[in-house]
Amino acid sequence: MRCTHCGAMIPDDQVVCPECGAEVQIVPDYNPLDDVLTREVKGSVEGATRQIRTDDIRRYRRDDRTKNVNSTRVLSPEERDRIRTRRRNGASHPSADASKRSTGEVRSQRRNTAEVRERRRNTEELRRQRQNTNRQDTGELRRLRQQKRLEAAKRKRRNLLITLFLLIALIAAGVILVYQNSYTSMINKGYKAIQSRNYDAAENYFNRAISKDRSRPDAYTGYAEIYVDQNDLESAEDVFLSAIETQPTNAQLYQAAIDFYMETEQPEKVSALLEDCEDQNVLDAVSDYISSAPVFTPEEGTYSEVQEITLASETGGDIYYTTDGTDPTAQTGTKYEEPILLQTEGKTEIRAIAVNANGIPSTVASAVYTIEFPIENAPAVTPSTGQYTEPTQITITVPEGYTAYYTMDGSTPDPGSSSTSKYTGPVDMPENTQTIFNAILVNDLNGKATEVTTRNYITTSD
């Protein structure tokens, strides 16, 4: 170390400066703040922590100055001179005493130093304990904070679930309330009323549903079911027809009416329903149920010869017809497989229907045909009336489709009489007699006979 007076180096084993003779006072490496810190650490270990006050620091500093008042002091010039004079004069006894005193002081200072070091160790130990305690306290605090966070999260989640439950319950109550007054609810209540045969209540429910949405078919179907349940199909049908009359472009109503006809086994009414529909969108929507009535070829009218009548439907399917004036069905009509031949005179009415692939019969189509065969004039017979002296043959001109008959006794020819002969070729004129020759033509198709042609022949011999 260096002397604080002259600045000379002082050996470690000396307590007096070799240059100026000043005593070296060893000041213990002691800091009064350590005691304060030690006490604070100790108090923390015991569970009490307090802030270091300024008054304590000041008090320790005063005590330190009092305890170590002789630790360091500055020599006066007279004392320095005296010490130097002793050193020069070789005075040993005072020096020895001083040395002894210095050695005792050194030992005392060393003891103080050991105590300080012990205090430091204790302080360090207390610091470590305090740090450990702080760590434990910090860990505990962290656990407490984490536990509080978890509890807060649980409370928050519980509150959220309660809120969500209340919200769901409120929504469910609203949905139930809305459903109770909804279109679907009215329909369901109406059908339940039908099952209990409470038709007035059912009618009320279906009317309420119609008032909510008049375009949907379910309410009309349920309304019609009231009458179906009472076997009043006509009133049930009127429900649909009345609705369609006010909504002629509602394809759903048409479909509901068709379903009603099919379920009640009245398929023949489907075509009548669709025949009055003028909306193409509706017809496109129910095209599977359209069955076109048959078309007749040739058209109805009066004809003078045999006719073959053909039938055809645009929608295909099977065709059934009658010729007795009754409406045909698939069970009572004759199935059309080849043209209908009209070969007798008179009036014939043909009625026909077409049944499509879905079993829907068309409306009945009819046509009236009249066949009137023409009547030929009386047949031409040669030779003409007269007197003949030479053998002559009588010839009748027979047009196609006719047969000629004749008599030679003056009677009117009758194909069913034995006195009437069928003309097959020229007939020899009788000789030497007078002959009344009568001839007729009979239509091969209708059996009608022409007027009679009469010839009077007289034959003589020379």
Phi, psi and omega in degrees: 000168177253148178288137181283349181263308184251346178087005180285155178285132180248124177302156183295332182270005180254145177246003178232136181294126181292345183266304184257352179075013179285138179289140179263119178259119181275117178270122181300144177284079188230136180235118183297340179293337180297320179298318179299314180298319180299314181295321179296319179296316179299318178296325178293320180297323182281359177100005179238127181237128179225156181282140178291125183268153180294326180297322179296317181299315180297319181297318179295323178295320178295316178299322181295319179294325179290316182289328186245035182295333180259008181295318178221137173210158181259127181285144175282162179301325180294319180294321178298316181297318180298317180294319179296319181297317179299316181299320181288323182280357178075018178298119186256328187293314178297325180293320179298317179297319179296321180297319179297318179297318181296321180296318178296320179294322180298315180299318179298319179294323179296319178299318178299321179296318178298319178296319179298317180296320178299317178298322179297317179298316178299320179297317178298318180297318178297322177298316179297317178299318179297319178299315179298317179297318178297320178298315179298315179298320180296317178297316179297319179298319178297318179296319178297317179296318179296319179297320178296320178297318179297316179296320178296320179296320178296316179298318180296317179295319178297316178296322179295317180295319179297316179297316179297318179298316179297321179295316179296318179298320179295317179296316180299318179297319178295318179297316180298317180297317179294319182296321181301333180249015183274169178300313182297319179297319179298319180297312181298318179295324179296316180293324177296323177294323177297318180299327177269007179060029174264078189291328179295316178295320179298316179300320179295316180296317182291325176295321177295322178295319179297322179293333178283322180204099184282349183273340182278142187275345188300319182295322179292321178297317178295319178300315179296329181296334176301317181281325177299320180296340179253014178060033177249078185291330180295316178292323177298319178296322180298330178300314181288317182296322179293320179294319180292327179298325179272343180226070186290352180250012181270101183295329179295323178293319177299317180296321178296320178294319178298316178300321178299314180297320182290319181291330180263014176058048175233053184296336182294342180274349181296313182295323177297322178296313184284338180295330181272355181281132180247000181268119184293327179297321177294315181297324177293324182291330183244031185300332181293343182258000181279130176228114184280139178292150181296152176250136183264139173224125357286174179293160180297153180163193180254130183231148183260010179211174180299142181234145171248122185256125177252149181235142179208149178235139181294328182268003178074200182091186180270148180243135178235143184218163173224158177236011181255008177091000178266157178284131182279155168226175179293340181265326186258342183273167175269128181289129182282122178230338178209164182304147180272124183265122175252107186234007176244149179292151178127187183254134179228127175256125178252127175243138186214152173227159173241136179247117184281184186295336179270009178079017179269116178281146178281176171290162183279129173253143181221155177212143181246127180241137177239126178251121176230103180288143179286150179259125178288156173294168177305145186292150176278127181236130177235149359284173181284173180300140180167183181252132185230139181254349180243152178301132184223147177259143180261132183237135176249133176273119185247112177288165181294138179090005181232160174231136183262142177229151183210161172226157181237015179246009178092356180278162179283130181298139178221117184303337181266000183262148180287341181276356182257134180250147177274133182280124177237352180173180182306142183248134179289134178282130181298148181266151174050045178203171176252129184234130173262111184256117178246140181220146175223164172244137179244127178294129183291337184272315185247355176075007180287143182253149179277179173295162182272135173257127185243135175232140179246113182247136174237127180242138177224163177246148182292000000 
